[in-house]
Amino acid sequence: MADSEYVLDDMGAKDTWRVFRMMAELVEGFDDLSQIGPAVSIFGTARCKPHDPVYILGETIGRKLAEKGFAVITGGGPGAMEAGNKGALAAGGTSVGLNITLSREMGPNPYQTKSLDFRYFFLRKLMFVKYAVAFVILPGGFGSLDELFETVTLIQTKKIKRFPIILVDSKFWNPMLDWLRAEVITRGFLSEDELDLLTVIDDPDELVDQIVWCNNEKCYLTAEGLRGRGREAPTAVNSAGTVDNLIDPPGGGPSVDPQKES
């Protein structure tokens, strides 16, 4: 692999000029995604084929979300990403691919109605989070785990609202959750309430129903999130720095981003 493929190692005296490339990716992302409406980001392995149950599940979820009016955002690659885009496109929905150049994977999948190209992972991750009202995590490897834990950390630290994070395929995810309870929670590194930020759902219809309910009821503005469904009076969270995610405007005092922190 050529040294130039290591983006961070390749930085040197021209670092300042790279800022302009980063700015261009930010501006393009904000311009293209700010009008897509409520969206759901789908994460999952790039290494499954169309006959794989994970692919079929991703395609089904993408289609059902689009049928309910949600845009679908994926990483734009093959596997579960392609499946989510394919399902959304088949339902006539907005199908977004946030593509990135990698030495191993093929180019963008052909099921995107809106396609963006990134060089920098951190900017691509920002776009996954900024425009989504829910996150669906299909089985996957390091990349999917990275996206899962980065998203839940943003919610844990109240950098974004308590949007649903749904893990699909209990057989795949339950051993990880059991390990977190047995090793991480028992040692005091995590609490049960924090682990409750993750919801395991196997049925695509139930998954979509939960996302629709949360978006309609704005469950992400409550302390319970999805856990508050069926309760008479969910606990509202209004304090600055929790749900509202204040950012500093050019003029000085705080203002509120309607979606989440930039």
N, C-alpha and C positions, 0 to 999 in steps of 0.2 A: 504493500500500500504506500503510495507516495506521501511524503511528509505534508504536502499541501492539503491532504484530506483531513488532517488533524487541525480543526478550525482554531482552537484556542492556542495550540502550540505555534501556529503559523503567524500569530500576532507579534508585532515588534515595533519598529520605529514608526510604522504607518498606522498604529492603533487609532490615532485620532481620526483619521480618514474613514476608518471602519464605522465610526459612529454614524456617518451619513448613510451608509448601507443599512444599518440597523434602523435608523429613522425612516428610511424608505419602506422597509418591511412593516414597521409600525403603522405608518400612514396608510399604506395599501390595505392592511388588515382592518384598521378602524373604518376606512371608507367602504370597504366591500361588505363587512359584516354588520355594520350598525343598523342596517335596514332589514335584516332577515327575520325579525320577529322572535318569538320564543323558540329556543333551540335546545336540543339535547346532544351532549357529546357522548359518543360511543367509543370506548377503548377496547382493544383486544388484540390477539395474536395476528401477526402477518403471515404465519406459517400454517394456515389451514386451507384446504381445497374446497370447492363448491359442494362436494358430497359429505364433508365433515359436519357433524352435528353442531359444532360451534358456528360454522358458516351459516348453516340453515337457520339457527337461532338468531344470529345477527341480522340476516335478511328479513326475517319475520318481524323482529322488533323495529327495524328501520321502517318497514312498510306500515306497521300499525301506528307508529309515532307520526309519520307523515299524514296518515289518514285522519289523525286528530289535530292536524294543523301545525305540528312542530317541524322546524327545520332540523335536519340531522347533520351533525358535524363529526367527521372522522379524520384520521391522519392521512387519508387519501391513498393509502397503499393497498396491497393485496390482502387476502385473508379476511379476518373479521371486519377490517375497515372497508374493504370492497363490498362485503355483504351488507353492511349498514347503508352504504351509499346506494347499492343496487335496490334494496328494498324501498328506500325513500323515493328514488327515481321512478320505480314501478308504480308508486302510488301518486305520482304527479307532484311530489313535494320538493322542497328546496334541499338539495343534496350537496353539502359543502365538504371539500377535501383540503386539508391543511398539509400540503405535500412538503417533504424535505428530502434533499438529496442524500442518499446513503449508498455506500459501496455494495452492500449485500442485496438490497431490495430492488425490485423493478420500478419502473416509473409509475406515474399516477394511474389509478384505475379509471376505466372509461365511463363511470356512472356518476359523474359530478356535474351539477348544474352551475356550481361556483367553485373555481379552483384557484388556490393561492399557493405560491412557492416560497419556502423559507430556507435560509442557510443556517440560522441560529435557533437552536432548540428552545432557548428560554423565551424567545418572542413567539414561537409557535405555541408553547404551553400557555402563554398569556391569552392567546386567542381562543384556545380550548375553554378556558375558564371564564373569560370576561363576558361571553355572549350566551352561556348555557344556563338554563334553569334547572337542569338535572344532569346526572352523570351515570352512564350505564357501563359497567365493567364486565366484559366477557373474559373467559379464561385467556391467559397470555403469559408472556415471559417478563424479562427485566423491564422492557419498555412499558408494558401495561401496569406492572407493579409500581414503577416510578410515577406514572400518571395517577394511579390510585392514591398512593401515599402523599404525593404532593398536594392533590386536591383535598384530601381529608385533613392535612395539616393546615391548609388555608382556612378551613372551617373551624378546626380546633382552636386556632389562634385568632379567630374572629376577623380575619382579613377579608373573607367573603361571607355571605349569608349562609344559613343552614339549608342549602339546596340538597335534594335527595341524592345520595350515592348508593346505587343499587348494584350488588354483586349478583351475577347471573350464573347459575350452575352450582348448587349447594355442595355437590359431591367434590367439586374442584376447590371451593373456597372454605368449606367448614374445617378442614385440617389446619389451615392457616389461622382461622379464628380461634380454634381450640388451642393452638400454640400461643397465640397472643394472650389468651386467658391464663393458661398454665404457667407461662414463663414471664411474660411482660407485666401483666396486671398483678400477679402475686408478688412480684418484686417491687411494686409501687411505681413502675415507670409509665403506667397508663391506668386510667380509671374505666370502670364499666360504662359510665356515662359517655366517655369519649369513644369507646368501642361501639356504642349505640348509634354513632354517626353513620355506621355502615348497616345497610339492610340487605338481606339475602332473599331474593325472589327467583323462583324457577319458571313460573308461568308468564309468558309474554303479555297476556291479557291483563293479569293482575298488575304487572309492572307498569303498563301504560295507564291503567286506571289510577294507580297511586300517583304517577307523575301529573296526570290531568287534574286530579283532586288537589294536589299541592299547589299547582300553578293557579288554579281557580281560587282557592282559599288562601293563597299566600302563606302556606304553612312555614315557609322559610323565614318568615318574620316572627316566628314563635320560638321559644326555647326548646320545645319538644320536636319540632319538625314533623316528619312523617309519624312519629310516635304519638302525636297528639290527635290523630284521627279517631273519631268516636268519642272523644272527651268533650264535655259541655263547654268548658272555658279554657282553651289553650293559653298558656302564659305568654303574653306579648313581651317582646324585647325591644325597647326603644332607646336605650342609652347609647350615647355617641361612642363610636369605636367598636360597637358590636354588630348590630344589623345594618345601621346606616352607612358604615364604612366611609368615613369622611375623607375627602381629599382637599388639598389646598388649591384654590383657584388662582389664576394669575394676579388677581387684585388683592389678595390677602386672606380674609376670613374664610372659614370652612364652608363648603357646599356639599351637596349630596349627589353622588352618581346614581341614576335610577336603577342601574343593574348591580354594580359592585365596584370595588376599588379599582382604579386604573393600574 
